[in-house]
Structure formats: structure tokens, C-alpha cells
Amino acid sequence: MSDTVGVGLVGYGLAGRHFHGPFLRECDDLDVRAIVARSPEKQAQARADFPEARIYGAFDDLLADDRVDLVDLATPHDTHEPLAVDALRAGKHVVTDKVMAPDAEAAQRMLDAARQAGRLISVYQNRRWDCDYLTALRALERGLLGELWTVESYADVYRAPSGQWRWQRVHGGGRFRDLGAHLFDQALQFLGASSSDGVEVWADWQYRYPSTDVESEVAVTLVFPSGVHYYIHISSQHHIPRFERRLCGSKGSLALVATDPQEAFLRNDPIRIVGGTDEAKIAPADVLFEGESPGSRDQLEILPGDWRGYWHNIADVLLRGADLAVKPEQVIEAIKLIDRAAAFDPGPSLA
């Protein structure tokens, strides 16, 4: 068995260059041996960033490269299913960016193809390694909130529509599925729910931008069989940003009123990975906690985010037989909730 995993990265735009490539480079067990980029400019950037990798203009050329063991898809949402299925049939393992697929049926077809090929498929749910998520989870594990009653998760920004694919319905655009892929996944993982069965779902959709056919805001209510009420709010129409996670329990309340810091460092040039360091922590002033137990605030620990954890797990699975952290079956359950929220979508002409 090889001591490294040969990776073929597909797509070298924002996702490929800033959110996949740096982690593939950082992980010693993962070796980027090929990159698919369409434009000459992106090919030149990929060659500069990964001088040892082969640069292809066509996906089929990467599939024919026997040095590639794992295909990493950093491509538009609507391409994930066909590209993943072709890669799996070619004998490659697959990691795909979120959202795994436009709906649960497509995601299930991807999983079926992986099972038939006997290959791994996983989804880049890197926000399971966010500071706010890990910190809230630790507070729950330590019993600081008592019985959990309510969770609120807000991701509100202002984004003007553009011609980019993320503003086009045909490509699975819109922040609801893009960021929602993380927030619905977190909801299930946070509550230790292995299935979406029995979860009540309601959603309100808004379309405020005539120039695009994707939503401008979605508010979702989830009621779990345990009685927990979980609210997810995703907006592109708010001029005052709000990234916030609030938890209310029988013994206390916790609010994290800032977003995980890692993304900002990755969007800049030079790109920096700060996972696992104090730079990947939300500032203490942005972590609010009130509890009824004396000294409970002293037990609250702010944990650093660390997206490296996802990629190290992929390497450990393929090289050392570790348990897969982000299982496709888990992701499909989250997409089922997305599908049920989408059933309330009136569409842009009726909203």
C-alpha cells in the first residue's frame, strides 16, 4: 500500500484554490498529483500553486491518470452527481464539496455508485470543525445548559445578485442549499440524530431580487422528536450581517455571536490555515453565557476551529482503515430535511 493518497482536484475557482487546495497541500498523507481547470488563467494559477501536479483541461484526462486515487470535486452543485459517478466507476475514491447533490435522490444515487464500486465517498462538511459548533457541543456535553430546549442558527448577510453560477437556480445556486448544507448537517449531528425521520419541518421563503431566480431569504423551523426546536435562518438581503448561534436549555443559555475565523484567513492572499490555533477561536467577548449553576461559566471552554480535521480523517480512512467522520448516509439525512423545507418554496414567480 502506498504511504500517500494521490489526489486529483477538480475545479480551481474560489472553492478549489482557497478552501480545498490549501488543506490538501498541508496534509502530508495527501499528494495533489493532478488538477482540472478550464481557463488558461486558472491553469496557470494551479501550476504556480502545485508545480508538481499535472494540469488538465478535461475531466476524462484526470480519470485516466492512474496516479490519482482520490477525486476531490470543488465544482458547481449540479455537477457533483455526474462527476462523482464517473469517478467512482473509474475506480477512484471521491470527496465532493457540499451540497452533496441537489436533492436526496441524487445523493442516494451517488452513494449507490460508491457501494457498487467499493470506493469511498464523503462530503466536505468542514463546518463540523467550526469554533462555534465545537464550543457549543462541548458545553452540552458538560451539562452546562441542562436539557436542551431551543437552538437558533443565523447566517444573514447582504449579497447583491451577480451572473455567477451561485445566483442561478439551474446550477443549484442560492445560499439556502450552499450554507444550508452545513447548518442542517450540524443540526442532526448536534442532537445526535441518526435519521431525519419524525422531524417536523416548516419553511418561509422570500424572493426580493427580480434579477435572479434564487431565494433571498429562508427561515426554517425544525421540531425534533426529542422536543428540541431548531431554527435556521439564511439570508442574502440583510445589510447588517448576523452570524449567530443561540442555545437555550433548562440550566442556562449560550450565544456565540460571531462566525468561525478560519474562512477569512483562507479568502485572503496569502492564504493561511489557522486551524487549531488561538486565531481560530471566536473572541471571548462574542461568547455569552448565563447559567444557574455556580461556577458554570468557568467550565465553558472556547475551542478553536480546525478544518484540517476533515482531511486528516480522509487520509486516515484510506491509509489506516480509520472510521469515516463524515459518512454519506449522514449527509443524505440532512439533505432530506433540505428537501422537506424546499417543499414550501413557492418559486420566484409566486413569492
Sequence and secondary structure as in RCSB ss.txt:
>XXXX:A:sequence
MSDTVGVGLVGYGLAGRHFHGPFLRECDDLDVRAIVARSPEKQAQARADFPEARIYGAFDDLLADDRVDLVDLAT
PHDTHEPLAVDALRAGKHVVTDKVMAPDAEAAQRMLDAARQAGRLISVYQNRRWDCDYLTALRALERGLLGELWT
VESYADVYRAPSGQWRWQRVHGGGRFRDLGAHLFDQALQFLGASSSDGVEVWADWQYRYPSTDVESEVAVTLVFP
SGVHYYIHISSQHHIPRFERRLCGSKGSLALVATDPQEAFLRNDPIRIVGGTDEAKIAPADVLFEGESPGSRDQL
EILPGDWRGYWHNIADVLLRGADLAVKPEQVIEAIKLIDRAAAFDPGPSLA
>XXXX:A:secstr
  SSEEEEEE  SHIIIIIIHHHHHH TTEEEEEEE  SHHHHHHHHHH TTSEEESSHHHHHT TT  EEEE S
 GGGHHHHHHHHHHTT EEEE SSS SSHHHHHHHHHHHHHHT  EEE  GGGG HHHHHHHHHHHTTSS SEEE
EEEEEEEE    SSGGG GGGT SHHHHHHHHHHHHHHHHTT S  TT EEEEEEE   TT SS SEEEEEEE T
TS EEEEEEESEEEEEEEEEEEEESSEEEEE S  THHHHHHSSS    TTSGGGS  GGGEEEEESSTTGGGG 
      THHHHHHHHHHHHH    SS HHHHHHHHHHHHHHHTT   TTT 
